[in-house]
Amino acid sequence: MQGEVSKRYQLSPFLFFFLLYISVVDVGLLWFQRNLLNHAGVDSWISVGLTGISLHLIVWMIYKILYAAGNEKADLVTINRLSALVR
């Protein structure tokens, strides 16, 4: 049974990298709740809620900065370069 595998069933190295990355990260995410419960106890919902709110605030601020740039093609790198010129 030493035949060559069809191109249809082969995985590119680029996609293999993501498959490997997701496999490693997924194991960490599955243990996240257990570690959090061991350290924070039953009040861990407070830290999860505060983290979620702070992340939403940061994303909102990023969108406001991009909108204030006025350019439809503006990205974070362009805004960073413009802010360096203002200083």
N, CA, C and O atoms as a GROMACS GRO file, in nm:
protein
  348
    1MET      N    1   0.082  -0.119   0.000
    1MET     CA    2   0.000   0.000   0.000
    1MET      C    3   0.086   0.126   0.000
    1MET      O    4   0.062   0.218   0.078
    2GLN      N    5   0.185   0.130  -0.085
    2GLN     CA    6   0.269   0.247  -0.093
    2GLN      C    7   0.238   0.323  -0.221
    2GLN      O    8   0.323   0.334  -0.310
    3GLY      N    9   0.120   0.374  -0.229
    3GLY     CA   10   0.082   0.455  -0.344
    3GLY      C   11   0.095   0.601  -0.309
    3GLY      O   12   0.103   0.639  -0.192
    4GLU      N   13   0.098   0.683  -0.411
    4GLU     CA   14   0.108   0.827  -0.389
    4GLU      C   15  -0.030   0.882  -0.356
    4GLU      O   16  -0.131   0.841  -0.414
    5VAL      N   17  -0.034   0.974  -0.261
    5VAL     CA   18  -0.160   1.033  -0.218
    5VAL      C   19  -0.206   1.134  -0.323
    5VAL      O   20  -0.126   1.213  -0.373
    6SER      N   21  -0.332   1.131  -0.354
    6SER     CA   22  -0.389   1.222  -0.453
    6SER      C   23  -0.378   1.366  -0.404
    6SER      O   24  -0.382   1.393  -0.284
    7LYS      N   25  -0.364   1.459  -0.499
    7LYS     CA   26  -0.355   1.600  -0.467
    7LYS      C   27  -0.480   1.647  -0.392
    7LYS      O   28  -0.476   1.740  -0.312
    8ARG      N   29  -0.589   1.582  -0.418
    8ARG     CA   30  -0.716   1.617  -0.356
    8ARG      C   31  -0.711   1.600  -0.204
    8ARG      O   32  -0.778   1.673  -0.131
    9TYR      N   33  -0.634   1.504  -0.157
    9TYR     CA   34  -0.628   1.474  -0.014
    9TYR      C   35  -0.503   1.529   0.055
    9TYR      O   36  -0.482   1.501   0.173
   10GLN      N   37  -0.423   1.605  -0.015
   10GLN     CA   38  -0.302   1.662   0.044
   10GLN      C   39  -0.333   1.797   0.107
   10GLN      O   40  -0.425   1.867   0.066
   11LEU      N   41  -0.254   1.833   0.207
   11LEU     CA   42  -0.269   1.959   0.277
   11LEU      C   43  -0.146   2.044   0.252
   11LEU      O   44  -0.033   1.996   0.265
   12SER      N   45  -0.167   2.170   0.215
   12SER     CA   46  -0.052   2.257   0.187
   12SER      C   47   0.020   2.291   0.317
   12SER      O   48  -0.041   2.287   0.424
   13PRO      N   49   0.150   2.324   0.310
   13PRO     CA   50   0.224   2.361   0.431
   13PRO      C   51   0.165   2.484   0.500
   13PRO      O   52   0.170   2.495   0.623
   14PHE      N   53   0.110   2.575   0.422
   14PHE     CA   54   0.049   2.695   0.478
   14PHE      C   55  -0.071   2.659   0.566
   14PHE      O   56  -0.083   2.709   0.677
   15LEU      N   57  -0.158   2.572   0.516
   15LEU     CA   58  -0.273   2.529   0.594
   15LEU      C   59  -0.235   2.437   0.709
   15LEU      O   60  -0.302   2.435   0.812
   16PHE      N   61  -0.127   2.362   0.692
   16PHE     CA   62  -0.080   2.275   0.799
   16PHE      C   63  -0.035   2.357   0.919
   16PHE      O   64  -0.055   2.316   1.034
   17PHE      N   65   0.027   2.472   0.894
   17PHE     CA   66   0.069   2.561   1.002
   17PHE      C   67  -0.051   2.601   1.087
   17PHE      O   68  -0.045   2.596   1.210
   18PHE      N   69  -0.160   2.641   1.023
   18PHE     CA   70  -0.279   2.682   1.098
   18PHE      C   71  -0.343   2.564   1.171
   18PHE      O   72  -0.394   2.579   1.282
   19LEU      N   73  -0.341   2.448   1.109
   19LEU     CA   74  -0.395   2.329   1.174
   19LEU      C   75  -0.315   2.297   1.300
   19LEU      O   76  -0.374   2.264   1.404
   20LEU      N   77  -0.184   2.305   1.293
   20LEU     CA   78  -0.099   2.280   1.408
   20LEU      C   79  -0.120   2.386   1.516
   20LEU      O   80  -0.127   2.354   1.634
   21TYR      N   81  -0.129   2.511   1.475
   21TYR     CA   82  -0.150   2.621   1.570
   21TYR      C   83  -0.282   2.605   1.644
   21TYR      O   84  -0.287   2.620   1.766
   22ILE      N   85  -0.388   2.576   1.572
   22ILE     CA   86  -0.519   2.560   1.634
   22ILE      C   87  -0.519   2.441   1.730
   22ILE      O   88  -0.583   2.446   1.835
   23SER      N   89  -0.449   2.335   1.695
   23SER     CA   90  -0.442   2.219   1.784
   23SER      C   91  -0.376   2.254   1.916
   23SER      O   92  -0.421   2.208   2.022
   24VAL      N   93  -0.272   2.334   1.912
   24VAL     CA   94  -0.201   2.372   2.035
   24VAL      C   95  -0.284   2.472   2.116
   24VAL      O   96  -0.295   2.458   2.238
   25VAL      N   97  -0.340   2.571   2.050
   25VAL     CA   98  -0.417   2.673   2.120
   25VAL      C   99  -0.545   2.615   2.178
   25VAL      O  100  -0.587   2.654   2.287
   26ASP      N  101  -0.607   2.523   2.109
   26ASP     CA  102  -0.732   2.464   2.154
   26ASP      C  103  -0.715   2.393   2.288
   26ASP      O  104  -0.804   2.400   2.373
   27VAL      N  105  -0.605   2.326   2.307
   27VAL     CA  106  -0.580   2.259   2.434
   27VAL      C  107  -0.571   2.362   2.546
   27VAL      O  108  -0.623   2.338   2.655
   28GLY      N  109  -0.507   2.474   2.522
   28GLY     CA  110  -0.499   2.579   2.622
   28GLY      C  111  -0.635   2.640   2.653
   28GLY      O  112  -0.664   2.672   2.768
   29LEU      N  113  -0.718   2.656   2.552
   29LEU     CA  114  -0.850   2.712   2.574
   29LEU      C  115  -0.941   2.618   2.652
   29LEU      O  116  -1.027   2.662   2.728
   30LEU      N  117  -0.921   2.489   2.634
   30LEU     CA  118  -1.003   2.394   2.708
   30LEU      C  119  -0.971   2.394   2.857
   30LEU      O  120  -1.057   2.364   2.939
   31TRP      N  121  -0.847   2.428   2.893
   31TRP     CA  122  -0.806   2.431   3.033
   31TRP      C  123  -0.823   2.569   3.096
   31TRP      O  124  -0.800   2.585   3.216
   32PHE      N  125  -0.864   2.668   3.017
   32PHE     CA  126  -0.876   2.805   3.066
   32PHE      C  127  -0.974   2.817   3.183
   32PHE      O  128  -0.942   2.880   3.284
   33GLN      N  129  -1.090   2.758   3.169
   33GLN     CA  130  -1.192   2.771   3.274
   33GLN      C  131  -1.147   2.704   3.403
   33GLN      O  132  -1.172   2.756   3.512
   34ARG      N  133  -1.081   2.592   3.392
   34ARG     CA  134  -1.037   2.521   3.513
   34ARG      C  135  -0.931   2.602   3.588
   34ARG      O  136  -0.937   2.615   3.710
   35ASN      N  137  -0.834   2.656   3.514
   35ASN     CA  138  -0.731   2.738   3.578
   35ASN      C  139  -0.790   2.863   3.641
   35ASN      O  140  -0.751   2.902   3.752
   36LEU      N  141  -0.883   2.926   3.571
   36LEU     CA  142  -0.946   3.046   3.624
   36LEU      C  143  -1.025   3.014   3.751
   36LEU      O  144  -1.020   3.091   3.847
   37LEU      N  145  -1.098   2.905   3.752
   37LEU     CA  146  -1.176   2.866   3.869
   37LEU      C  147  -1.085   2.832   3.987
   37LEU      O  148  -1.119   2.862   4.102
   38ASN      N  149  -0.972   2.768   3.961
   38ASN     CA  150  -0.879   2.735   4.069
   38ASN      C  151  -0.819   2.859   4.135
   38ASN      O  152  -0.798   2.862   4.256
   39HIS      N  153  -0.792   2.963   4.056
   39HIS     CA  154  -0.728   3.083   4.109
   39HIS      C  155  -0.827   3.183   4.166
   39HIS      O  156  -0.802   3.242   4.271
   40ALA      N  157  -0.939   3.203   4.096
   40ALA     CA  158  -1.032   3.308   4.138
   40ALA      C  159  -1.152   3.254   4.216
   40ALA      O  160  -1.221   3.331   4.282
   41GLY      N  161  -1.177   3.128   4.208
   41GLY     CA  162  -1.292   3.072   4.280
   41GLY      C  163  -1.422   3.105   4.210
   41GLY      O  164  -1.427   3.120   4.088
   42VAL      N  165  -1.527   3.117   4.289
   42VAL     CA  166  -1.659   3.140   4.231
   42VAL      C  167  -1.679   3.284   4.183
   42VAL      O  168  -1.776   3.312   4.114
   43ASP      N  169  -1.589   3.374   4.218
   43ASP     CA  170  -1.599   3.512   4.173
   43ASP      C  171  -1.528   3.535   4.040
   43ASP      O  172  -1.504   3.650   4.002
   44SER      N  173  -1.495   3.431   3.969
   44SER     CA  174  -1.424   3.447   3.843
   44SER      C  175  -1.509   3.512   3.735
   44SER      O  176  -1.454   3.565   3.638
   45TRP      N  177  -1.640   3.509   3.749
   45TRP     CA  178  -1.726   3.571   3.649
   45TRP      C  179  -1.702   3.722   3.643
   45TRP      O  180  -1.723   3.784   3.539
   46ILE      N  181  -1.658   3.780   3.755
   46ILE     CA  182  -1.631   3.924   3.758
   46ILE      C  183  -1.513   3.957   3.667
   46ILE      O  184  -1.519   4.053   3.590
   47SER      N  185  -1.406   3.880   3.676
   47SER     CA  186  -1.289   3.908   3.592
   47SER      C  187  -1.318   3.883   3.446
   47SER      O  188  -1.269   3.956   3.360
   48VAL      N  189  -1.397   3.781   3.415
   48VAL     CA  190  -1.432   3.755   3.276
   48VAL      C  191  -1.518   3.869   3.221
   48VAL      O  192  -1.498   3.912   3.108
   49GLY      N  193  -1.611   3.916   3.301
   49GLY     CA  194  -1.695   4.028   3.257
   49GLY      C  195  -1.616   4.156   3.237
   49GLY      O  196  -1.636   4.226   3.137
   50LEU      N  197  -1.527   4.188   3.330
   50LEU     CA  198  -1.445   4.308   3.316
   50LEU      C  199  -1.352   4.300   3.195
   50LEU      O  200  -1.329   4.399   3.127
   51THR      N  201  -1.298   4.181   3.170
   51THR     CA  202  -1.212   4.163   3.053
   51THR      C  203  -1.292   4.184   2.925
   51THR      O  204  -1.244   4.250   2.832
   52GLY      N  205  -1.411   4.128   2.918
   52GLY     CA  206  -1.494   4.145   2.799
   52GLY      C  207  -1.531   4.290   2.775
   52GLY      O  208  -1.527   4.338   2.662
   53ILE      N  209  -1.568   4.360   2.882
   53ILE     CA  210  -1.603   4.502   2.868
   53ILE      C  211  -1.482   4.584   2.824
   53ILE      O  212  -1.495   4.671   2.738
   54SER      N  213  -1.365   4.557   2.881
   54SER     CA  214  -1.246   4.633   2.843
   54SER      C  215  -1.205   4.605   2.698
   54SER      O  216  -1.162   4.697   2.628
   55LEU      N  217  -1.218   4.481   2.654
   55LEU     CA  218  -1.186   4.452   2.514
   55LEU      C  219  -1.283   4.521   2.419
   55LEU      O  220  -1.241   4.571   2.314
   56HIS      N  221  -1.410   4.524   2.453
   56HIS     CA  222  -1.507   4.596   2.370
   56HIS      C  223  -1.475   4.745   2.366
   56HIS      O  224  -1.489   4.808   2.261
   57LEU      N  225  -1.433   4.801   2.477
   57LEU     CA  226  -1.396   4.942   2.482
   57LEU      C  227  -1.274   4.970   2.393
   57LEU      O  228  -1.271   5.070   2.322
   58ILE      N  229  -1.175   4.882   2.397
   58ILE     CA  230  -1.056   4.901   2.314
   58ILE      C  231  -1.089   4.892   2.166
   58ILE      O  232  -1.041   4.973   2.087
   59VAL      N  233  -1.171   4.795   2.128
   59VAL     CA  234  -1.210   4.781   1.986
   59VAL      C  235  -1.290   4.903   1.943
   59VAL      O  236  -1.272   4.952   1.832
   60TRP      N  237  -1.380   4.952   2.029
   60TRP     CA  238  -1.457   5.073   1.996
   60TRP      C  239  -1.365   5.193   1.975
   60TRP      O  240  -1.385   5.272   1.883
   61MET      N  241  -1.263   5.206   2.060
   61MET     CA  242  -1.168   5.316   2.046
   61MET      C  243  -1.090   5.306   1.915
   61MET      O  244  -1.063   5.408   1.851
   62ILE      N  245  -1.054   5.185   1.875
   62ILE     CA  246  -0.983   5.166   1.748
   62ILE      C  247  -1.071   5.210   1.632
   62ILE      O  248  -1.024   5.278   1.541
   63TYR      N  249  -1.198   5.171   1.634
   63TYR     CA  250  -1.289   5.213   1.528
   63TYR      C  251  -1.309   5.364   1.526
   63TYR      O  252  -1.318   5.424   1.419
   64LYS      N  253  -1.317   5.426   1.642
   64LYS     CA  254  -1.332   5.572   1.646
   64LYS      C  255  -1.209   5.642   1.589
   64LYS      O  256  -1.222   5.742   1.519
   65ILE      N  257  -1.091   5.590   1.619
   65ILE     CA  258  -0.968   5.650   1.566
   65ILE      C  259  -0.964   5.633   1.414
   65ILE      O  260  -0.927   5.726   1.342
   66LEU      N  261  -1.001   5.516   1.365
   66LEU     CA  262  -1.002   5.494   1.221
   66LEU      C  263  -1.104   5.584   1.152
   66LEU      O  264  -1.079   5.636   1.043
   67TYR      N  265  -1.219   5.604   1.215
   67TYR     CA  266  -1.321   5.690   1.158
   67TYR      C  267  -1.277   5.835   1.157
   67TYR      O  268  -1.307   5.909   1.063
   68ALA      N  269  -1.206   5.877   1.261
   68ALA     CA  270  -1.160   6.015   1.271
   68ALA      C  271  -1.052   6.046   1.168
   68ALA      O  272  -1.031   6.162   1.135
   69ALA      N  273  -0.984   5.944   1.118
   69ALA     CA  274  -0.880   5.966   1.017
   69ALA      C  275  -0.941   6.019   0.888
   69ALA      O  276  -0.874   6.089   0.812
   70GLY      N  277  -1.067   5.986   0.863
   70GLY     CA  278  -1.137   6.040   0.748
   70GLY      C  279  -1.108   5.970   0.617
   70GLY      O  280  -1.184   5.985   0.521
   71ASN      N  281  -1.004   5.896   0.609
   71ASN     CA  282  -0.970   5.826   0.487
   71ASN      C  283  -1.030   5.686   0.491
   71ASN      O  284  -1.014   5.613   0.589
   72GLU      N  285  -1.099   5.649   0.384
   72GLU     CA  286  -1.161   5.516   0.382
   72GLU      C  287  -1.058   5.404   0.379
   72GLU      O  288  -1.088   5.292   0.421
   73LYS      N  289  -0.939   5.433   0.331
   73LYS     CA  290  -0.835   5.331   0.323
   73LYS      C  291  -0.738   5.339   0.441
   73LYS      O  292  -0.632   5.277   0.438
   74ALA      N  293  -0.774   5.413   0.543
   74ALA     CA  294  -0.686   5.428   0.659
   74ALA      C  295  -0.680   5.296   0.736
   74ALA      O  296  -0.780   5.226   0.752
   75ASP      N  297  -0.562   5.264   0.784
   75ASP     CA  298  -0.544   5.148   0.870
   75ASP      C  299  -0.460   5.192   0.990
   75ASP      O  300  -0.419   5.308   0.999
   76LEU      N  301  -0.435   5.100   1.081
   76LEU     CA  302  -0.364   5.135   1.204
   76LEU      C  303  -0.221   5.180   1.178
   76LEU      O  304  -0.170   5.266   1.250
   77VAL      N  305  -0.156   5.124   1.077
   77VAL     CA  306  -0.018   5.162   1.047
   77VAL      C  307  -0.014   5.306   0.996
   77VAL      O  308   0.073   5.383   1.035
   78THR      N  309  -0.109   5.343   0.909
   78THR     CA  310  -0.114   5.480   0.857
   78THR      C  311  -0.139   5.579   0.969
   78THR      O  312  -0.076   5.685   0.974
   79ILE      N  313  -0.231   5.546   1.059
   79ILE     CA  314  -0.261   5.636   1.170
   79ILE      C  315  -0.141   5.649   1.263
   79ILE      O  316  -0.116   5.758   1.316
   80ASN      N  317  -0.067   5.542   1.284
   80ASN     CA  318   0.051   5.547   1.367
   80ASN      C  319   0.157   5.639   1.305
   80ASN      O  320   0.222   5.716   1.375
   81ARG      N  321   0.173   5.630   1.174
   81ARG     CA  322   0.269   5.718   1.106
   81ARG      C  323   0.226   5.864   1.115
   81ARG      O  324   0.309   5.953   1.134
   82LEU      N  325   0.096   5.889   1.099
   82LEU     CA  326   0.047   6.027   1.108
   82LEU      C  327   0.062   6.082   1.249
   82LEU      O  328   0.095   6.199   1.266
   83SER      N  329   0.040   6.001   1.350
   83SER     CA  330   0.054   6.048   1.486
   83SER      C  331   0.200   6.078   1.520
   83SER      O  332   0.228   6.164   1.604
   84ALA      N  333   0.292   6.008   1.456
   84ALA     CA  334   0.435   6.036   1.479
   84ALA      C  335   0.473   6.171   1.419
   84ALA      O  336   0.562   6.239   1.472
   85LEU      N  337   0.408   6.211   1.311
   85LEU     CA  338   0.435   6.341   1.250
   85LEU      C  339   0.379   6.455   1.333
   85LEU      O  340   0.434   6.565   1.332
   86VAL      N  341   0.271   6.430   1.404
   86VAL     CA  342   0.207   6.535   1.484
   86VAL      C  343   0.290   6.569   1.606
   86VAL      O  344   0.294   6.684   1.648
   87ARG      N  345   0.356   6.470   1.663
   87ARG     CA  346   0.437   6.495   1.785
   87ARG      C  347   0.546   6.585   1.755
   87ARG      O  348   0.625   6.618   1.844
   0.00000   0.00000   0.00000
